[in-house]
Amino acid sequence: MKVNPCAESHASQGCDPVDAARPITVLDLMTHTSGLPGQSFPDREPYKSLADRVSRGAHVELLAQPGTRWIYSQIGYAALGRLIEVCSGKSYEEFLAERLFQPLGMKDTYFFLPPDKQGRLAVMYSLDATGKLERASLPPVATVKVPAPEGGALTTASDMARFYQMLLNKGTLNGRRILSAPAVAAMTTNQTGDLKNVEFSPGLGMGLSFGVVKDVVGTYRYQSSGTFSKGGAYRTYGWGDPVKDMSGIILFQRTNGGGDTAPEITAFSILANAAVER
């Protein structure tokens, strides 16, 4: 792949694409350090499959050399989902249901809600220009159902809590092993070293998908060193704190107003962590 040097230096000249210094690795994709842009291509026609989506994003210029810069990349995580499909021979949603959701007892977690649970889908809201709360207008449902590995799952707070408790238990829940202890350690350990501007906070590094607190001085949510966290669409946020042996989940169902950096999420985290004396 080619790298656009202007994206790295903001230079006004010398912007001819250059070759990537090395191939992109799975670790690069999992830590958002591949150099791939966010969406990387404009939406044209509906995707036919996850393979189709990843194929469309495979011919873009990188915004940075692999491993040199943290850039949140949705297409990078879509590629990881497609890699699971290729290696397992199953669709992404089938693989997660069989290997994660069902063994954990996450009975309300799906990429595509079954008809009998459609009525439980939470309403989304937005704030208009005057600050008034109104029902949000969401994109129409696609005819062809294509899972989004970067953030397409629907779930509940209780299901998310089971997932985070499994991680705090180093891979087990209710006596059943879901992930190996070394896998959980890799997921929840900083993998980006001293790389700056990672996961939207100066005190965070990046594990495998999770932001990881590496310096409490640079954070603002009263979380312990080693806390792992992940924000999602519509102001959702979860964290696990091994030092305090606690986790927190907040699902806020609003389409605008700060994402997982929203003040309500910060206040919830601060109050929850301040209540634990450890």
RAKA-V648767 format. One record per residue. N is the residue number from 0. NEAR is the number of other C-alpha atoms within 12 Angstrom. D_LAST is the distance of its C-alpha to the last C-alpha in whole Angstrom. Layout:
N;NEAR;D_LAST, N;NEAR;D_LAST
//
This chain:
0;24;48, 1;26;49, 2;31;46, 3;27;47, 4;24;47, 5;20;47, 6;26;44, 7;26;42, 8;16;44, 9;13;45, 10;12;49, 11;11;52, 12;12;54, 13;14;54, 14;18;52, 15;15;54, 16;21;52, 17;21;51, 18;18;50, 19;23;46, 20;17;45, 21;18;44, 22;21;44, 23;29;41, 24;21;38, 25;24;36, 26;25;33, 27;34;34, 28;38;35, 29;40;31, 30;43;30, 31;46;32, 32;43;34, 33;40;37, 34;41;39, 35;46;40, 36;34;40, 37;26;38, 38;26;41, 39;26;44, 40;22;47, 41;15;48, 42;11;48, 43;9;52, 44;14;53, 45;18;50, 46;22;49, 47;18;50, 48;25;47, 49;34;44, 50;27;47, 51;20;49, 52;34;46, 53;32;45, 54;21;48, 55;24;49, 56;29;46, 57;23;47, 58;17;49, 59;25;48, 60;31;47, 61;40;44, 62;36;42, 63;36;41, 64;35;41, 65;33;39, 66;32;36, 67;29;36, 68;33;34, 69;39;32, 70;37;34, 71;31;33, 72;34;35, 73;34;36, 74;39;39, 75;43;37, 76;39;35, 77;38;38, 78;37;40, 79;34;37, 80;37;38, 81;32;41, 82;26;41, 83;24;39, 84;24;42, 85;16;45, 86;13;43, 87;17;42, 88;14;46, 89;19;44, 90;26;43, 91;37;39, 92;33;39, 93;22;40, 94;26;38, 95;26;35, 96;23;36, 97;21;37, 98;20;34, 99;29;31, 100;27;31, 101;22;34, 102;26;32, 103;32;28, 104;23;30, 105;28;30, 106;24;33, 107;27;33, 108;33;32, 109;32;36, 110;25;37, 111;27;40, 112;23;40, 113;15;42, 114;10;45, 115;10;43, 116;16;40, 117;14;41, 118;10;41, 119;15;37, 120;19;37, 121;19;35, 122;19;37, 123;22;36, 124;22;37, 125;25;37, 126;19;38, 127;16;41, 128;10;42, 129;8;42, 130;11;39, 131;11;40, 132;17;38, 133;18;41, 134;17;41, 135;19;41, 136;16;43, 137;14;42, 138;8;44, 139;9;47, 140;12;46, 141;15;47, 142;12;50, 143;15;49, 144;21;46, 145;30;44, 146;35;40, 147;32;38, 148;35;35, 149;32;34, 150;25;33, 151;25;35, 152;27;33, 153;33;33, 154;31;30, 155;26;28, 156;23;24, 157;22;24, 158;27;26, 159;36;24, 160;28;21, 161;34;23, 162;37;23, 163;37;19, 164;29;18, 165;34;21, 166;38;20, 167;32;16, 168;27;18, 169;27;20, 170;29;23, 171;24;24, 172;24;24, 173;15;25, 174;12;26, 175;17;28, 176;20;28, 177;30;28, 178;24;27, 179;18;27, 180;18;24, 181;14;26, 182;18;26, 183;30;23, 184;25;22, 185;27;24, 186;34;24, 187;39;20, 188;29;21, 189;34;22, 190;31;26, 191;36;27, 192;24;27, 193;19;27, 194;24;29, 195;22;29, 196;23;29, 197;33;27, 198;37;25, 199;26;26, 200;26;23, 201;22;24, 202;32;20, 203;40;21, 204;41;23, 205;44;24, 206;36;24, 207;31;26, 208;39;26, 209;37;23, 210;44;21, 211;42;19, 212;41;16, 213;32;18, 214;24;17, 215;20;15, 216;16;17, 217;23;19, 218;28;18, 219;26;17, 220;33;15, 221;31;11, 222;41;11, 223;35;9, 224;28;12, 225;34;14, 226;43;14, 227;42;17, 228;46;19, 229;37;22, 230;31;24, 231;34;28, 232;30;31, 233;30;31, 234;29;28, 235;36;26, 236;37;22, 237;39;20, 238;43;16, 239;41;14, 240;34;11, 241;30;11, 242;20;8, 243;23;6, 244;25;9, 245;31;11, 246;36;14, 247;38;16, 248;34;20, 249;34;22, 250;32;26, 251;32;28, 252;31;31, 253;31;33, 254;28;35, 255;26;34, 256;24;32, 257;23;30, 258;26;29, 259;35;25, 260;30;25, 261;27;26, 262;18;24, 263;23;23, 264;33;21, 265;29;19, 266;18;19, 267;29;18, 268;34;15, 269;20;14, 270;18;14, 271;24;12, 272;27;9, 273;18;9, 274;14;9, 275;18;6, 276;13;4, 277;14;0
//
